Structures are given as C-alpha cells and as structure tokens.
C-alpha cells in the first residue's frame, strides 16, 4: 500500500528495500509481490548471496513435497532462466539507483545494507532481527 500512498513512491521518484531474514523468506516475499497484481508485480527484484547449483538439489526428494532448497532453486530458475545471477543483480541495481520508477523494491538478505555498496533508498522495511552497529549502519 505504501507504493500507492507515499508521494515519492507513487510518483516514481523513490524506492524501497525490504530486508528479509533468510533467502527462503526473501523468495516468499518476492513471489507474493510478483503475484499480487499490484504496481510491484514487475517492479521488484531479489538480491541475495544465493547462486544456483544443480548439485545442491540432487537427492533432495523427500516424498513430502518441495524442500526449502528446491523451492529457492525453483524461484531463482523461474526468475532468471538462463541469465546469470550477477547479470540479473547488476541490472536490478542499475534500475534501482538510476530509474526508481522501474525498480521500486529490492528484497535483500544480508546484502546492500552497510558499506559502500549500499544504494540510497527512500524507505527501508526490516523483517529481520538487526542489532547494534548493523542496524545503525543500515539506517
């Protein structure tokens, strides 16, 4: 709702980051926004340290449905197709920094919060326990 209610976000002049507690949580947030039918459906990206490796899901069959590793791998494969993670993230960050109207939300996990790689965000939503200097630096 903030994307439609906050003046800077609504005007395409601002952007936001959502800090998730884990990569599976970030994937769930991402899928929720993608399927929402809202303005965020095609204007959000996920930026984590995850790298797809087919061998990580080999032998993951449990007979109980999709495992967490399989879920994350599927979300990334659906999103990226044949594109490399680095290439996708580079383009997402470029849009976030240079064209906030086209990339309104970055969903991150332990990335882009502190230091020199942190892009400027109009809003930051934190769904993760952060303490002390980590929280201070992010804000």
Phi, psi and omega per residue, in radians:
X1 nan -0.519 3.139
X2 -1.048 -0.608 -3.108
X3 -1.078 -0.478 3.130
X4 -1.702 -0.399 -3.045
X5 -1.712 -0.598 -3.107
X6 -1.384 2.179 -3.040
X7 -0.917 -0.835 -3.109
X8 -1.148 -0.699 -3.141
X9 -1.210 -0.733 -3.125
X10 -1.144 -0.614 -3.098
X11 -1.404 -0.102 -3.126
X12 1.397 0.234 -3.123
X13 -1.715 -0.195 -3.099
X14 -2.206 3.009 3.129
X15 -2.584 3.055 -3.094
X16 -2.526 2.696 3.005
X17 -2.101 2.434 3.052
X18 -1.976 2.057 -3.120
X19 -1.634 1.992 3.133
X20 -1.696 2.754 -3.098
X21 -1.400 -0.360 -3.121
X22 -2.715 2.893 3.136
X23 -1.144 -0.763 3.073
X24 -1.042 -0.679 3.093
X25 -1.114 -0.740 3.117
X26 -1.061 -0.711 3.115
X27 -1.114 -0.676 3.111
X28 -1.149 -0.796 3.081
X29 -1.009 -0.823 -3.106
X30 -1.012 -0.821 3.136
X31 -1.118 -0.663 3.111
X32 -1.055 -0.839 -3.140
X33 -1.156 -0.717 -3.130
X34 -1.087 -0.616 -3.088
X35 -1.647 0.024 -3.007
X36 -1.288 -0.427 -3.050
X37 1.337 0.096 -3.137
X38 -1.514 -3.096 3.117
X39 -1.087 -0.371 -3.126
X40 -1.440 -0.166 -3.029
X41 -0.907 -0.701 -3.138
X42 -2.125 0.333 -3.120
X43 -2.228 0.580 3.082
X44 -2.348 2.724 -3.138
X45 -2.478 2.819 3.119
X46 -2.041 2.275 -3.115
X47 -2.269 1.890 3.140
X48 -2.399 -3.087 3.101
X49 -1.558 0.061 -3.071
X50 -1.192 2.367 3.040
X51 -2.233 2.225 -3.127
X52 -1.187 2.269 3.042
X53 -2.450 2.049 -3.074
X54 -1.024 -0.588 -3.101
X55 -1.133 -0.379 -3.119
X56 -1.232 -0.398 -3.140
X57 -1.814 -0.037 3.060
X58 -1.159 2.261 3.141
X59 1.406 0.209 -3.113
X60 -1.500 -0.093 -3.116
X61 -1.078 2.201 3.135
X62 -2.039 -0.229 -3.061
X63 1.409 -0.042 -3.101
X64 -1.879 0.285 -3.104
X65 1.780 -2.929 -3.075
X66 -1.243 2.260 3.077
X67 -1.409 2.971 3.138
X68 -1.080 -0.739 3.120
X69 -1.114 -0.731 3.114
X70 -1.125 -0.702 3.135
X71 -1.054 -0.890 -3.127
X72 -1.075 -0.772 3.130
X73 -1.057 -0.739 3.138
X74 -1.124 -0.798 3.139
X75 -1.033 -0.817 3.137
X76 -1.150 -0.689 3.132
X77 -1.163 -0.738 3.088
X78 -1.076 -0.690 -3.102
X79 -1.274 -0.833 -2.975
X80 -1.616 -0.506 -3.045
X81 1.041 -2.101 -3.131
X82 -1.625 -0.020 -3.125
X83 -1.308 2.436 3.094
X84 -1.293 2.608 -3.138
X85 -0.986 -0.752 -3.109
X86 -1.088 -0.727 -3.140
X87 -1.116 -0.780 3.128
X88 -1.073 -0.842 -3.109
X89 -1.130 -0.675 3.120
X90 -1.055 -0.788 3.132
X91 -1.193 -0.719 3.119
X92 -1.060 -0.766 3.128
X93 -1.179 -0.662 3.094
X94 -1.059 -0.827 3.125
X95 -1.110 -0.738 -3.128
X96 -1.050 -0.740 -3.103
X97 -1.389 -0.759 -2.991
X98 -1.699 -0.499 -3.082
X99 -2.369 1.204 -3.064
X100 -1.039 -0.386 3.085
X101 -1.189 -0.390 -3.139
X102 -1.735 -0.295 3.099
X103 -2.404 1.523 -3.008
X104 -1.410 -0.475 -3.013
X105 -2.453 2.246 2.975
X106 -1.902 2.238 3.045
X107 -1.745 2.060 -3.027
X108 -2.152 2.714 3.024
X109 -2.348 1.946 3.084
X110 0.911 0.598 3.097
X111 -2.465 2.640 2.999
X112 1.087 0.378 -3.098
X113 -1.771 -0.530 -3.102
X114 -2.370 2.833 3.056
X115 1.473 -2.906 -3.019
X116 -1.361 -0.313 -3.119
X117 -1.483 -0.081 -3.076
X118 -1.286 2.038 3.094
X119 -1.338 2.734 3.089
X120 -1.276 2.302 3.113
X121 -2.200 2.476 3.113
X122 -1.239 -0.694 3.132
X123 -2.324 2.612 3.028
X124 -2.302 2.234 3.110
X125 -1.934 2.202 -3.042
X126 -1.990 2.017 3.075
X127 -2.059 0.876 -3.075
X128 -2.722 2.561 3.080
X129 -1.314 2.104 3.104
X130 -2.236 2.406 -3.088
X131 -2.267 2.800 2.944
X132 0.854 -2.234 -3.007
X133 -1.200 -0.497 3.100
X134 -1.090 -0.789 3.111
X135 -1.186 -0.771 3.138
X136 -1.030 -0.813 -3.124
X137 -1.137 -0.697 -3.133
X138 -1.105 -0.752 -3.120
X139 -1.290 nan nan
